[in-house]
Amino acid sequence: MTYSFESIRRMIVEGGHSAPTGEFAVLMPFVMTERGISLLFETRAMNMRRQPGEVCFPGGRIEAGESPAKCAARECFEETGIAVSGIKIIGSMGSMKSLLNEDVNIVAGEIKSFDKDKLNINPAEVHEVFTVPIDWLTEKGPQTAFNYEGHYIWGLTARAVNMFIKLCRSNEPGGDH
Protein backbone atom coordinates (compact mmCIF):
# COMPACT_ATOMS: atom_id res chain seq x y z
CA MET A 1 0.00 0.00 0.00
CA THR A 2 1.22 3.51 -0.77
CA TYR A 3 0.91 5.91 2.15
CA SER A 4 0.47 9.66 2.13
CA PHE A 5 0.18 12.07 5.02
CA GLU A 6 -3.52 12.34 4.16
CA SER A 7 -4.06 8.56 4.27
CA ILE A 8 -2.25 8.39 7.62
CA ARG A 9 -4.35 11.26 8.98
CA ARG A 10 -7.56 9.60 7.80
CA MET A 11 -6.64 6.25 9.39
CA ILE A 12 -5.83 7.85 12.73
CA VAL A 13 -8.77 10.27 12.83
CA GLU A 14 -11.27 7.63 11.69
CA GLY A 15 -9.71 4.97 13.92
CA GLY A 16 -12.05 5.94 16.73
CA HIS A 17 -9.44 6.31 19.47
CA SER A 18 -10.73 7.72 22.72
CA ALA A 19 -9.60 11.04 24.08
CA PRO A 20 -6.16 10.63 25.61
CA THR A 21 -5.66 10.60 29.35
CA GLY A 22 -2.56 10.16 31.45
CA GLU A 23 0.44 11.93 32.81
CA PHE A 24 2.88 11.46 29.92
CA ALA A 25 2.72 12.03 26.16
CA VAL A 26 4.93 11.08 23.24
CA LEU A 27 4.85 12.28 19.66
CA MET A 28 4.82 9.62 16.95
CA PRO A 29 6.45 11.90 14.36
CA PHE A 30 5.87 11.16 10.68
CA VAL A 31 8.43 12.74 8.35
CA MET A 32 9.09 12.72 4.61
CA THR A 33 12.50 11.32 3.71
CA GLU A 34 14.15 10.18 0.49
CA ARG A 35 12.74 6.71 1.35
CA GLY A 36 9.14 7.95 1.65
CA ILE A 37 7.10 8.66 4.75
CA SER A 38 9.04 7.51 7.78
CA LEU A 39 8.85 7.61 11.55
CA LEU A 40 11.40 9.69 13.44
CA PHE A 41 12.94 7.97 16.46
CA GLU A 42 15.40 9.10 19.11
CA THR A 43 18.03 7.24 21.07
CA ARG A 44 18.04 8.58 24.61
CA ALA A 45 21.24 10.20 25.90
CA MET A 46 23.52 7.80 27.77
CA ASN A 47 23.54 10.03 30.87
CA MET A 48 19.74 9.85 31.33
CA ARG A 49 18.61 8.59 34.73
CA ARG A 50 15.87 6.42 33.20
CA GLN A 51 16.31 4.19 30.15
CA PRO A 52 19.64 5.56 28.85
CA GLY A 53 20.44 4.59 25.27
CA GLU A 54 16.96 3.26 24.52
CA VAL A 55 15.06 4.04 21.34
CA CYS A 56 11.96 6.16 21.90
CA PHE A 57 9.72 8.85 20.48
CA PRO A 58 10.04 12.45 21.73
CA GLY A 59 7.97 12.94 24.85
CA GLY A 60 7.71 13.51 28.55
CA ARG A 61 5.51 14.52 31.47
CA ILE A 62 2.40 16.59 30.77
CA GLU A 63 2.55 19.93 32.58
CA ALA A 64 -0.40 21.46 34.46
CA GLY A 65 -3.03 22.75 32.06
CA GLU A 66 -1.32 21.22 29.04
CA SER A 67 -3.03 18.85 26.60
CA PRO A 68 -1.24 15.66 25.53
CA ALA A 69 -0.83 17.10 22.02
CA LYS A 70 0.75 20.32 23.33
CA CYS A 71 3.03 18.30 25.60
CA ALA A 72 4.15 16.01 22.75
CA ALA A 73 4.89 18.98 20.48
CA ARG A 74 6.71 20.88 23.25
CA GLU A 75 8.82 17.86 24.15
CA CYS A 76 9.66 17.29 20.48
CA PHE A 77 10.87 20.89 20.26
CA GLU A 78 12.90 20.62 23.48
CA GLU A 79 14.56 17.39 22.35
CA THR A 80 15.09 17.96 18.61
CA GLY A 81 14.69 21.68 18.00
CA ILE A 82 11.74 21.11 15.64
CA ALA A 83 9.56 24.20 16.07
CA VAL A 84 6.09 23.56 17.50
CA SER A 85 4.74 25.52 14.51
CA GLY A 86 6.42 22.93 12.25
CA ILE A 87 4.42 20.08 13.80
CA LYS A 88 0.95 19.33 12.46
CA ILE A 89 -0.91 17.23 15.03
CA ILE A 90 -2.79 14.41 13.28
CA GLY A 91 -4.59 12.93 16.26
CA SER A 92 -4.48 10.54 19.17
CA MET A 93 -3.40 6.94 18.81
CA GLY A 94 -4.79 6.34 22.32
CA SER A 95 -2.78 5.61 25.43
CA MET A 96 -0.94 2.65 26.87
CA LYS A 97 0.76 1.65 30.10
CA SER A 98 4.53 1.83 30.40
CA LEU A 99 6.52 -0.86 32.19
CA LEU A 100 6.37 1.44 35.22
CA ASN A 101 2.55 1.48 34.99
CA GLU A 102 2.45 5.10 33.78
CA ASP A 103 -0.25 6.18 31.33
CA VAL A 104 1.43 7.36 28.14
CA ASN A 105 -0.56 9.16 25.43
CA ILE A 106 0.54 8.44 21.87
CA VAL A 107 0.02 11.54 19.71
CA ALA A 108 0.60 11.27 15.97
CA GLY A 109 2.02 14.29 14.19
CA GLU A 110 3.42 15.29 10.82
CA ILE A 111 6.73 17.13 10.83
CA LYS A 112 6.48 19.69 8.05
CA SER A 113 9.62 20.51 6.05
CA PHE A 114 11.76 17.89 7.81
CA ASP A 115 15.52 18.19 7.38
CA LYS A 116 17.54 15.90 9.65
CA ASP A 117 20.68 18.00 9.10
CA LYS A 118 18.97 21.11 10.50
CA LEU A 119 17.82 19.59 13.78
CA ASN A 120 19.07 21.13 17.00
CA ILE A 121 19.43 17.98 19.11
CA ASN A 122 19.50 18.49 22.89
CA PRO A 123 22.51 16.34 23.93
CA ALA A 124 21.32 16.22 27.55
CA GLU A 125 18.29 14.20 26.41
CA VAL A 126 19.06 12.76 22.97
CA HIS A 127 22.06 10.80 21.74
CA GLU A 128 20.91 10.58 18.12
CA VAL A 129 17.87 10.57 15.85
CA PHE A 130 17.08 8.25 12.97
CA THR A 131 14.19 7.49 10.65
CA VAL A 132 12.54 4.23 9.65
CA PRO A 133 10.33 4.03 6.54
CA ILE A 134 6.77 3.07 7.40
CA ASP A 135 6.78 0.69 4.42
CA TRP A 136 9.62 -1.25 6.09
CA LEU A 137 7.71 -1.38 9.38
CA THR A 138 4.44 -2.48 7.79
CA GLU A 139 6.23 -5.17 5.75
CA LYS A 140 7.79 -6.57 8.93
CA GLY A 141 4.40 -6.61 10.60
CA PRO A 142 3.67 -6.39 14.28
CA GLN A 143 6.64 -7.68 16.26
CA THR A 144 7.78 -7.66 19.85
CA ALA A 145 10.83 -5.69 18.72
CA PHE A 146 12.31 -4.32 15.51
CA ASN A 147 15.98 -4.16 14.58
CA TYR A 148 16.54 -1.49 11.96
CA GLU A 149 20.11 -0.80 10.87
CA GLY A 150 21.44 -1.57 14.35
CA HIS A 151 18.70 0.32 16.21
CA TYR A 152 16.72 -1.93 18.54
CA ILE A 153 13.12 -0.71 18.91
CA TRP A 154 11.26 -2.46 21.72
CA GLY A 155 8.99 -1.89 24.71
CA LEU A 156 6.38 0.84 24.64
CA THR A 157 7.85 2.31 21.46
CA ALA A 158 7.49 -1.00 19.59
CA ARG A 159 3.97 -1.40 21.00
CA ALA A 160 3.05 2.06 19.67
CA VAL A 161 4.52 1.18 16.26
CA ASN A 162 2.53 -2.07 16.29
CA MET A 163 -0.64 -0.11 17.03
CA PHE A 164 0.04 1.93 13.89
CA ILE A 165 0.88 -1.17 11.79
CA LYS A 166 -2.38 -2.82 12.84
CA LEU A 167 -4.25 0.35 11.88
CA CYS A 168 -2.54 0.27 8.46
CA ARG A 169 -3.37 -3.39 7.95
CA SER A 170 -7.03 -2.86 8.86
CA ASN A 171 -7.19 -0.17 6.16
CA GLU A 172 -5.66 -2.29 3.39
CA PRO A 173 -7.98 -3.72 0.74
CA GLY A 174 -9.41 -6.88 2.30
CA GLY A 175 -8.12 -5.88 5.75
CA ASP A 176 -10.14 -6.12 8.95
CA HIS A 177 -12.34 -3.04 9.16
Buried (B, 14 or more C-beta within 10 A) or exposed (E): EEBEBEBBBBBBEEBEBEEBEBBBBBBBBBBBBEEEBBBBBBBBBEEBEEBEEBBBBBBBEBEEEBBBBBBBBBBBBBBBBBBEEBBBBBBBBBBBEBEEEBBBBBBBBBBBEBEEEEBEBBEEBBBEBBBBBBBBBBEBEBBEEBEBEEEBBBBBBBBBBBBBBBBBBEBEEEEEE
